[in-house]
Amino acid sequence: MSQPVLVQIIGAPIACAEGVKDTWRDVAHWAAGQLKARFGDDVEVKYFDLFDADCPSMPAGAQLPLVMVNGEVTVNGGKISVPAIRRKIENIMETQTV
């Protein structure tokens, strides 16, 4: 495979009674570990805080967390689903080898 599949995860800190938590960043880091264990160097995972200067533009109607795989929305709100991301990566890899 020439270029790794790019997974971009966009989240934001969450305010709660105990202060501000960076839960989505923690989950994204865990998901990145799972995806790297399965796909190795064939996948690149990047996390962005919604307020980061280099955060990718979000499509209209997008909700957090937002996961894009090679620029295509894969998860829009709810939770970061590793199985959904994995299936999308597998589909991309299958079409690249055909």
N, C-alpha and C positions, 0 to 999 in steps of 0.2 A: 504494500500500500504506500503510495507516494506521500500523501499528506494525512496527518491524523484527523479524525473526526473531532470537530470542535463542539464542546458542550459548554454553553454559557448559562450560568445560574444567577438570576437577579433577585435580591431580597432586600430587606431593610431591618434595622434594629427595631425591637419591639419594646415599648414602654410598659412597665407593670409596677405593681406595688413595691417590689424590691429594687426598682431602678430600671435601667435599660439593659435588655438582654439581646445578644446577637445569635439567637437560636438558629436562624436560617443559615448563617455562615457556618455554624457548627455542623448542621445537617449536611450542608453542601460539601464540607470537608470530608465527612464520613462517606457520602455518596461518591466523591472523587476517589477515595481509597478503594471502594467496591468496584468501580468501573476500571480503575487502573489494574487491579488484581485480575480482572477478567480479560481486558483488552490490551494491557501493557502500553507500549508507545503508540499504538494505533488510535488512542484517544487522548485528547487534551481537555481538561476541565478548568474553567475559570469562573470564579465567583466575583460578582459585582454588587456593591451596595448601591441602592437606587440613587443615592446622592453623590456617587463617585463621578469625577469629571470624565473618566473614560468608559462609563456605563453605556452599553449599546442602547440605541433608541428602542423604545417599547412600542409595539403595535397598538393601534386604537383599541380600547376596551380591555387591555391586558390587566391581569390581576397578579399580585405577588403571592407566593413566589412564582417567577416566570422562568421556565427552562426552555432554551432554544438549542437545537441540535443542528449544526451546520446552517444556522440562520432560520430554521423552521421551528415554530412554536410546537413544543411537545407537551409541556405542562403549563397550565394557565390557572393559577390560584390553587387553593386546596393544600396539597402537600407535595413534597419533592419525591416522586415515585421512581425509584431505581429500576424496577421492572419495566416501566414504560420507556425510560431512557435507554435501557439495555436493548429492548425490542427495536427501537428506532435506529440505534447504532448498528445492530445486526442487519436490518433492512438496507441501510446505506452501504454497509460492507459487502453485502450480497450483490447489490447492483454495480458496485465498483469492480468486482471480480468477474462479472459476466462479460 
